[in-house]
Amino acid sequence: MAAVTHFPDFEYSALEVFKYMYILKDFTLMLNDGDIVKFTPDDEDAFKKWLDDNGVQNIREEKDWVVK
């Protein structure tokens, strides 16, 4: 089953989102065009699942993502 490309109240499609990271309910997303957007969904677990189901990369899962 294909993932839904739009999430309620989020103005961008999953195809426009390149990477994301989140802290508690606040998501910071990098779009494919390089813009950075913030989004606070009503249901953060559902939003994270939507991102993951659409193959959007979670920055925190990248090797060496933290600068020391």
C-alpha positions in Angstrom: 0.0 0.0 0.0 1.4 3.4 -1.0 1.9 6.1 1.7 -0.3 9.1 1.7 1.6 12.1 0.3 -0.1 14.8 2.3 -0.5 15.2 6.1 -3.4 17.2 7.5 -2.6 20.8 8.2 0.9 20.5 6.7 1.2 22.6 3.6 3.9 20.5 1.9 3.8 17.1 0.3 6.1 14.3 1.4 7.8 14.6 -1.9 9.0 18.1 -1.0 10.6 17.1 2.3 14.2 16.0 2.2 15.2 15.5 5.9 13.7 16.2 9.4 14.5 16.2 13.0 12.3 16.7 16.0 12.3 17.5 19.7 9.1 16.6 21.6 6.3 18.0 19.4 8.4 20.4 17.3 9.6 19.3 13.9 12.3 21.1 11.8 12.2 20.0 8.2 14.5 20.7 5.3 12.8 20.9 2.0 14.3 19.7 -1.3 14.8 23.3 -2.3 16.9 24.0 0.8 14.3 25.9 2.7 13.8 25.1 6.4 10.3 24.9 7.9 8.9 24.3 11.3 5.8 22.3 12.1 4.1 21.3 15.3 1.5 18.6 14.6 -1.4 17.8 16.9 -0.2 14.1 16.8 3.6 14.0 16.6 3.6 10.2 16.5 1.3 10.1 13.4 3.4 12.9 11.7 6.7 11.0 12.3 5.1 7.8 11.0 3.9 9.7 7.9 7.4 11.0 7.3 9.0 7.6 7.8 6.4 5.8 5.7 7.3 8.3 2.9 11.0 7.7 3.1 11.9 11.1 4.5 15.3 10.9 6.2 15.5 11.4 10.0 18.7 13.4 10.5 19.2 11.9 14.0 19.6 8.5 12.4 22.5 9.6 10.2 26.0 8.5 11.2 27.9 11.3 12.8 25.0 13.8 12.7 26.2 15.4 15.9 29.1 17.9 15.6 31.6 17.5 18.4 
